[in-house]
């Protein structure tokens, strides 16, 4: 279940946005799955340092509430053009051997590289907010990004309940303002264009349907 929780502090905010899910494993053990959307689109030398900070932010909250530490699976979502080197934390150290290994943390994370996914795979995501975020992140560096938005904004907004619109559309528009040369007026104009086109298509489809029904029922 998607929660409203976030364990991003001011320092991590420069690198990530997060979606946090409360889950149960097959044996009933609770676990958090944190989707960390890396939004600077370039690789970092020691990602485990940032990921460790994220873990600590949650675990300090557990301690404050007198709870045991919650297991967290971190899924890092990357959309840059450079190759992300998914390496063990030990490779960041100046040296490592069997004697030193017990004194240093070792943990892993899952890496999702959006540039390796097709648009069809992204639009098949079951979480609509994740679909919108992933599509925008993947194409943000495209030279024709503004054209991509114009052509796909209807599909990006498809399937949202009215109650979800403000929580999804507003962050989406803010993201577009920050990452493109589109102005607020441009974004509103594109949206209205798409809505009008959609309404026109539905109206034409309805009219055609009525005409066909009339033709099919007429007598020679």
C-alpha positions as CSV (number, residue, x, y, z in Angstrom):
1,X,0.0,0.0,0.0
2,X,1.3,3.4,-1.0
3,X,1.9,5.6,2.1
4,X,2.2,9.4,2.5
5,X,5.5,8.9,4.3
6,X,8.9,10.3,3.2
7,X,12.3,9.9,4.6
8,X,14.0,12.5,2.4
9,X,15.7,15.2,4.3
10,X,17.1,18.5,3.0
11,X,20.4,17.0,1.9
12,X,18.8,14.0,0.1
13,X,16.2,16.3,-1.5
14,X,19.0,17.4,-3.9
15,X,19.2,13.8,-5.2
16,X,16.0,11.9,-4.7
17,X,12.2,12.0,-4.4
18,X,10.6,8.9,-2.8
19,X,7.5,6.8,-2.9
20,X,7.1,4.5,0.1
21,X,5.0,1.3,0.2
22,X,4.0,-0.7,3.2
23,X,4.2,-4.4,2.3
24,X,3.9,-7.8,3.8
25,X,6.2,-10.7,2.7
26,X,4.7,-14.2,2.1
27,X,5.6,-15.1,5.7
28,X,3.8,-12.0,7.1
29,X,6.9,-10.0,7.8
30,X,6.3,-6.2,7.3
31,X,8.7,-4.5,5.0
32,X,9.0,-1.0,3.4
33,X,9.7,-0.7,-0.3
34,X,11.1,2.7,-1.0
35,X,11.2,3.9,-4.7
36,X,13.9,6.5,-4.8
37,X,13.6,8.6,-8.0
38,X,17.1,10.0,-8.8
39,X,16.4,13.3,-10.4
40,X,19.8,14.7,-11.2
41,X,20.3,12.3,-14.1
42,X,24.0,11.6,-13.5
43,X,25.9,8.9,-11.7
44,X,27.4,9.4,-8.2
45,X,30.6,7.9,-6.9
46,X,29.2,6.5,-3.7
47,X,25.4,6.0,-3.8
48,X,25.5,3.9,-0.7
49,X,26.3,6.9,1.4
50,X,23.1,8.6,0.4
51,X,21.1,5.3,0.7
52,X,22.5,4.8,4.1
53,X,21.3,8.2,5.2
54,X,17.8,7.3,3.9
55,X,17.8,4.1,6.0
56,X,19.0,6.0,9.1
57,X,16.2,8.6,8.7
58,X,13.6,5.9,8.9
59,X,15.3,3.9,11.6
60,X,15.7,7.0,13.8
61,X,12.0,7.4,13.6
62,X,11.5,3.8,14.6
63,X,13.7,4.4,17.7
64,X,11.8,7.5,18.6
65,X,8.6,5.5,18.7
66,X,10.2,2.6,20.6
67,X,9.9,0.2,17.7
68,X,12.3,-2.3,16.2
69,X,14.0,-1.2,13.0
70,X,11.9,-1.8,9.9
71,X,13.4,-3.7,7.0
72,X,13.6,-1.4,3.9
73,X,14.2,-2.5,0.3
74,X,15.5,0.5,-1.6
75,X,14.8,0.7,-5.4
76,X,16.8,3.4,-7.1
77,X,15.3,4.7,-10.3
78,X,17.8,6.2,-12.6
79,X,17.3,8.0,-16.0
80,X,20.7,9.4,-17.0
81,X,22.7,8.6,-20.1
82,X,25.9,7.6,-18.4
83,X,26.2,4.0,-17.3
84,X,25.4,3.5,-13.6
85,X,28.0,1.3,-12.0
86,X,26.0,-0.9,-9.5
87,X,29.0,-2.0,-7.3
88,X,29.3,-3.4,-3.8
89,X,29.9,-0.8,-1.0
90,X,33.3,-2.4,-0.3
91,X,34.6,-1.2,-3.6
92,X,34.3,2.4,-2.3
93,X,36.8,1.7,0.5
94,X,40.6,2.2,0.1
95,X,41.1,-1.4,1.0
96,X,39.2,-4.4,2.3
97,X,40.1,-7.9,3.5
98,X,38.6,-10.6,5.7
99,X,39.9,-8.9,8.9
100,X,38.3,-5.6,8.1
101,X,35.0,-6.8,6.6
102,X,33.1,-7.3,9.8
103,X,33.7,-3.6,10.8
104,X,32.0,-2.0,7.7
105,X,28.3,-2.1,6.6
106,X,27.3,-4.0,3.5
107,X,23.9,-3.7,1.9
108,X,22.4,-3.7,-1.5
109,X,19.7,-1.9,-3.5
110,X,17.7,-2.6,-6.6
111,X,18.5,-0.5,-9.7
112,X,15.9,0.4,-12.4
113,X,17.4,2.2,-15.4
114,X,14.6,4.0,-17.2
115,X,16.6,4.5,-20.3
116,X,16.6,0.8,-20.8
117,X,12.8,0.6,-20.7
118,X,10.4,1.3,-23.6
119,X,7.6,3.8,-23.3
120,X,5.2,0.8,-23.6
121,X,6.8,-0.8,-20.5
122,X,6.6,2.5,-18.5
123,X,2.9,3.1,-19.4
124,X,2.2,-0.4,-18.2
125,X,3.2,0.5,-14.6
126,X,0.2,-0.1,-12.3
127,X,1.0,3.1,-10.3
128,X,-0.1,6.0,-12.4
129,X,2.0,8.6,-10.5
130,X,5.1,6.4,-11.0
131,X,4.1,6.1,-14.7
132,X,4.0,9.9,-15.1
133,X,7.2,10.4,-13.1
134,X,9.1,7.8,-15.0
135,X,8.0,9.0,-18.4
136,X,8.9,12.6,-17.7
137,X,12.3,11.6,-16.1
138,X,13.2,9.3,-19.1
139,X,12.5,12.0,-21.7
140,X,13.5,15.1,-19.8
141,X,16.8,15.4,-21.6
142,X,15.3,14.9,-25.1
143,X,15.8,17.8,-27.4
144,X,12.2,17.6,-28.3
145,X,10.9,17.2,-24.8
146,X,8.3,19.9,-25.2
147,X,6.9,18.1,-28.2
148,X,6.8,14.9,-26.3
149,X,4.7,16.6,-23.6
150,X,2.4,18.1,-26.2
151,X,1.9,14.7,-27.9
152,X,1.5,12.6,-24.7
153,X,0.0,14.8,-22.0
154,X,-3.4,13.2,-22.6
155,X,-2.0,9.7,-22.1
156,X,0.1,10.8,-19.1
157,X,-3.0,12.1,-17.3
158,X,-5.2,9.2,-18.4
159,X,-6.8,7.0,-15.7
160,X,-6.6,9.3,-12.7
161,X,-9.6,9.7,-10.4
162,X,-10.7,13.3,-9.8
163,X,-9.5,12.9,-6.2
164,X,-6.0,12.1,-7.4
165,X,-5.7,15.0,-9.9
166,X,-4.3,17.6,-7.6
167,X,-1.8,15.3,-6.0
168,X,-0.5,14.2,-9.5
169,X,-1.2,17.0,-11.9
170,X,0.2,19.8,-9.8
171,X,3.6,18.1,-9.1
172,X,3.7,17.2,-12.8
173,X,3.2,20.8,-13.9
174,X,5.7,22.0,-11.4
175,X,8.2,19.5,-12.7
176,X,7.6,20.7,-16.3
177,X,8.1,24.3,-15.2
178,X,11.4,23.5,-13.6
179,X,12.9,21.2,-16.3
180,X,11.7,22.6,-19.6
181,X,11.4,26.0,-21.3
182,X,7.6,25.7,-21.2
183,X,5.8,28.5,-19.4
184,X,2.8,28.0,-17.2
185,X,0.6,29.4,-20.0
186,X,2.1,26.8,-22.4
187,X,1.3,23.9,-20.1
188,X,-2.3,25.1,-19.5
189,X,-2.7,25.7,-23.3
190,X,-1.4,22.2,-24.1
191,X,-3.7,20.7,-21.5
192,X,-6.8,22.5,-22.8
193,X,-5.9,21.6,-26.4
194,X,-5.8,17.9,-25.5
195,X,-9.0,18.1,-23.4
196,X,-10.8,19.9,-26.3
197,X,-9.5,17.4,-28.8
198,X,-10.6,14.5,-26.6
199,X,-14.1,16.0,-26.2
200,X,-14.4,16.6,-29.9
201,X,-13.4,13.0,-30.6
202,X,-15.9,11.6,-28.1
203,X,-18.6,13.9,-29.6
204,X,-17.9,12.8,-33.1
205,X,-17.9,9.2,-32.1
206,X,-21.3,9.6,-30.4
207,X,-22.7,11.4,-33.5
208,X,-21.4,8.7,-35.8
209,X,-22.9,6.0,-33.5
210,X,-26.3,7.7,-33.7
211,X,-26.1,8.1,-37.4
212,X,-25.2,4.4,-37.9
213,X,-28.0,3.3,-35.6
214,X,-30.4,5.5,-37.6
215,X,-29.2,4.0,-40.9
216,X,-29.3,0.5,-39.6
217,X,-32.9,0.8,-38.4
218,X,-34.3,2.5,-41.5
219,X,-36.5,0.7,-44.0
220,X,-35.8,0.8,-47.8
